């Protein structure tokens, strides 16, 4: 199997069989599997993920649009993660990031305002990355991948 095929196989096993979201799998590749070239697989999968969640992204933008970056960021975080900081996010980080991109474009904010808005969205990303790395250790995913993919 080619390296691209191995990366594809590992990615989809972690997404479908283990139940991790895209950014958690990406963090696992970055931290634990850095020698596997996965850029093309991640790009294609993220593109598919955006298409899959497009209706949720549109509704997140509609619920969160506000001229103040702090309020917009807070609204978006509450939309995708109602029990923040406790509980789990109800929507993946893909929705948060794509909605924030659209909100920033619609408001035409300066660099400082964009950064203030992204502060809240990145809290969601940190949580997703942490969950992926914890799953790697707690669920023994290295062993799982060795058995399933001959890694």
C-alpha positions in Angstrom: 0.0 0.0 0.0 1.3 3.5 -0.8 2.0 6.1 1.8 -1.0 8.0 0.6 -3.2 4.9 0.9 -1.9 4.3 4.5 -2.7 7.9 5.5 -6.1 7.7 3.9 -6.8 4.4 5.7 -5.7 5.7 9.1 -7.6 8.9 8.7 -10.9 7.3 8.0 -10.5 4.6 10.6 -10.0 7.3 13.2 -12.9 9.3 11.9 -15.5 6.6 11.3 -14.5 3.7 13.6 -13.2 5.7 16.5 -15.5 8.7 16.1 -13.0 11.6 16.2 -13.6 14.8 14.4 -11.3 16.1 11.6 -9.2 18.5 13.7 -8.7 15.9 16.4 -7.4 13.4 13.8 -5.2 16.2 12.3 -3.7 16.8 15.7 -3.0 13.1 16.2 -1.1 13.0 12.9 0.8 16.1 13.9 1.8 14.8 17.3 2.1 11.1 17.0 2.4 10.2 13.3 4.6 13.1 11.8 6.4 10.9 9.3 3.2 10.0 7.4 2.4 12.4 4.6 -1.2 13.3 5.0 -1.7 16.7 3.6 -3.8 15.7 0.5 -6.0 13.4 2.6 -6.6 16.1 5.2 -7.4 18.7 2.5 -9.9 16.5 0.7 -11.5 15.4 4.0 -11.8 18.9 5.3 -13.4 20.0 2.0 -15.9 17.2 2.4 -16.5 18.1 6.0 -17.3 21.7 5.1 -19.8 20.5 2.5 -21.4 18.1 4.9 -21.9 20.8 7.6 -22.8 23.7 5.3 -26.4 24.2 6.5 -25.1 24.2 10.2 -22.4 26.8 9.2 -25.1 29.0 7.6 -27.3 28.9 10.7 -24.3 29.5 13.0 -23.4 32.6 11.0 -27.0 33.8 11.1 -27.2 33.3 14.9 -23.8 34.9 15.6 -23.5 37.9 13.2 -22.8 41.1 15.2 -20.7 44.2 14.5 -18.8 43.8 17.8 -16.1 41.0 17.5 -16.3 40.1 21.2 -20.1 39.6 21.1 -19.9 37.7 17.7 -17.2 35.4 19.1 -19.2 34.8 22.3 -22.4 34.1 20.3 -20.7 31.7 18.0 -19.1 29.8 20.9 -22.4 29.5 22.7 -24.1 28.3 19.5 -21.6 25.4 18.9 -20.9 24.7 22.6 -24.0 25.6 24.7 -22.6 24.3 27.9 -19.2 26.0 27.7 -16.8 25.5 29.5 -18.4 22.3 30.9 -19.9 19.6 28.7 -18.9 18.8 25.1 -19.4 20.9 22.0 -22.5 19.9 20.0 -21.0 20.8 16.6 -17.5 20.2 15.2 -14.8 22.8 15.0 -15.3 22.9 11.2 -18.6 24.7 11.9 -16.9 27.2 14.2 -14.0 28.0 11.9 -16.0 28.3 8.7 -18.7 30.4 10.5 -16.0 32.7 12.0 -14.4 33.1 8.5 -17.8 34.2 7.1 -18.6 36.5 10.0 -15.2 38.2 9.7 -15.6 38.7 6.0 -19.1 40.1 6.4 -18.0 42.6 9.0 -14.8 43.6 7.3 -13.0 44.0 10.6 -9.4 45.2 11.1 -6.7 42.8 12.1 -7.1 43.6 15.8 -10.8 43.0 15.7 -10.4 39.7 13.8 -8.0 38.5 16.4 -10.4 39.4 19.2 -13.2 37.5 17.5 -11.0 34.4 16.9 -10.0 34.2 20.6 -13.3 32.5 21.4 -13.3 30.2 18.4 -9.8 28.9 19.2 -11.1 27.8 22.6 -13.1 25.2 20.7 -10.1 24.2 18.7 -8.0 23.7 21.8 -10.7 21.5 23.3 -10.9 19.4 20.1 -7.1 18.9 19.9 -6.9 18.0 23.6 -9.7 15.4 23.1 -7.9 13.9 20.2 -4.6 13.6 22.1 -6.4 12.2 25.2 -8.2 9.6 23.0 -4.8 8.5 21.6 -3.6 7.7 25.1 -6.7 6.5 26.8 -8.2 4.4 24.0 -4.8 3.0 23.0 -5.2 4.1 19.4 -1.6 3.3 18.5 -2.3 -0.3 19.3 -5.6 -0.2 17.4 -3.9 1.2 14.3 -1.1 -1.4 14.5 -3.7 -4.2 14.5 -6.0 -2.7 11.9 -3.6 -1.1 9.4 -0.3 -2.9 10.0 1.2 0.4 11.0 
